[in-house]
Amino acid sequence: MYVIVVGGGKVGLNLGRELIRNDQEVTLVEQDRRTYLRIEQELEHAVQYGDGTELWVLERAGIQRADLVVAVTGDDEDNILICQVAKEKYLCERIIARCNNPRNLQHFKLLGIGPAVSATDLILNLIEHEVPGHGLVHLLDLPDEKLEIIEVEVDAGAPAAGMQVSEIRLPEGSLIISVLPRGKAGFVPTSDTVIQAGDEVLIVLDPGLEQAITSQFAPNGAHG
Amino acid sequence: MMVLVVGAGRVGSAVAKSALAAGHTVSVLDEDPLSHERLDAGQTTSWEDAGGRFTVGTAIEIDALMAAGIEEADVFICSTDGDNTNLTVAQIAQKRFGIQRVIVRVLDPARSEWYAEQGLNTICPTKIAIEMFKNAVLEPVER
């Protein structure tokens, strides 16, 4: 696989290093002269000096034959434009963008740039996962594949509390894939597993079904 | 007509002033509060007294664009000093706010051309300068 990584900061350099270690062909593009000279000592010919938002720089890096373009500069506008050009001008099939400011995620979505990875959001999700009493956690979102995995806690007054898995009224396109009882190891349930209040359940679902699902696990079927 | 100018540098402030003088409603957004001075320079009244609006904020922030009145804008001009900011914000104005006339300054000729093909109204000062230089250089020298 040929991968172009734009941005030779901490994220880009480590990414390039790991990809090379995994026997992938990599070109890392860095526009700051001093940073370039420093990382060039380690990665040698796998680094190219230049502004990765300029077309000729991308062309010199061989974007026409790239299987994957990863834009991980510290500037969201740059990352958006690099990916937009890679996808729409050079018809690169796979792109991955870094989103530095989670408030800019809406712009990536608007312009069809995805997946966009926001470190802040990833950490926030992990914090949600660690903080008890928080209703719903997104564990995985794959919009292109139309797949989500969420984790919900079963409230004491919820319709699903005390029910067998087969009795819970889940919409079509969703499935309980794991039950995590408080303080015990999680397991894959069968249709007669009884869900208890306080359990956490992992559900795989089609995007858009969230409300219908969480209402089964929130008190009195309230939308949560 | 309501004209929103993002980036009050030499170009943006001059365009804003002419639009206001031509009788349009003009709002200017810039992240630097001091850029306001360009709007007052050479005028007999202050920008606000002349009827202009000025908002301090970052172009890519939706809140700043809203505060500057993007929802009422008929014309949107991106003239910050960053090509990538201009191109991103121009597309937000076009695709999210549905503004018909979006004019964007792009210094890089190659991308100016490609984004023009994608439906953006780009203006490339570099290309214009290159043409002028070429003409000046190739003009026959009188001896």
Interface residues (C-beta under 8 A of the other chain):
Chain A: T53 E54 L55 W56 D75 D76 E77 D78 I80 L81 V85 E88 K89 R103 N104 Q106 H107 L110 L111
Chain B: I60 E61 I62 G82 D83 N84 T85 L87 T88 Q91 I92 K95 R96 D108 A110 R111 W114 Q118
